[in-house]
Amino acid sequence: MSGGNHLDSRLKLCADFVRHGKRLADIGTDHAYLPVWLCRSGICPSAIAADINPAPLESGRQTIAAANLSDRIETRLSDGLREIGGEEADDIVIAGMGGDLIAKIIGEWRFSRDGEKHFILQPMTRSERLIRRLCENGFDIDRQDCCVAGGKCYTVLSVTYTGNTAAREESYFYTGRLTPKENATHLRFVRGHIDRLNKMARGEARFAALARQLEEFCGDNS
């Protein structure tokens, strides 16, 4: 469980990617655990806790008030980043959503191509589709890691806009900057992709070849 004083491993990994001294926008904040933890820890001077739904936003307000941080954390009803101004946040966390929705939120924000902005992204599903969209639209991954929460393995990415749209091999969209030969949690995450691709290969053979590429990347040539 997450709370005002503690974060689960998924949110803690997101928090670890936030730069010290930067203003935060937490999109899809739910109970506002992340901005409360970051402001209370002295990492962020201020934050916007945004959500599309009023009910979780009210839960967030209660968490913020209980932490005596109402003067530093503002709650805001917002569909993605639509109600967030470019001058209001430096580091933007979008966590707990599908990869397609995260890509859509970034693509619709007119300030996303400011190279000073850092996006900390935690897709619950379809991370490969998110990475593909990021690469196609000029974003680079500067850091990536994985964690296990609730028995499931997740990845977190820190990305910035650079304008680089160089072509990538399809396997990159599944691995990003992960190092499965060196990190057991990274290996577990990539193996999840391999298992899914092997199931998909029953209907389309190209997925089998992609699964083999990922197996080689993991050092499993058996």
Secondary structure, DSSP 8 states (H G I E B T S, - for coil): ---SS---HHHHHHHHHS-TT--EEEET-TTTHHHHHHHHTTS-S-EEEEESSHHHHHHHHHHHHHTT-TTTEEEEE-STTTT--TTS-SEEEEEEEEHHHHHHHHHH-TTTT-TT-EEEEEEEE-HHHHHHHHHHTTEEEEEEEEEEETTEEEEEEEEEE--------TTHHHHTT--TTT-HHHHHHHHHHHHHHHHHTTT-THHHHHHHHHHHHTT---
